[in-house]
Amino acid sequence: MEQYNVTGMSCAACSTRVEKAVSSVPGVTGCAVSLLTNSMGVEGTASAEDIIKAVEKAGYGASC
């Protein structure tokens, strides 16, 4: 599982939005977002670049 830092989340709806955005990326088989730690774990074969782009498109920031 690849770990990412996520910035800009302030509520449960934010973390849900990030989770949905990342889950829709081709190659992602699992995604778990933690609002408490501002982190996200992603499983699958999608590239880090594609995952970060999906988070940014949803209106948040992400880094490896």
Buried (B, 14 or more C-beta within 10 A) or exposed (E): EBEBEBEBBEEEEBBEBBBEBBBEBEEBEEBEBEBEEBBBEBEBEBEEEEBBBBBEEBEBBBEE
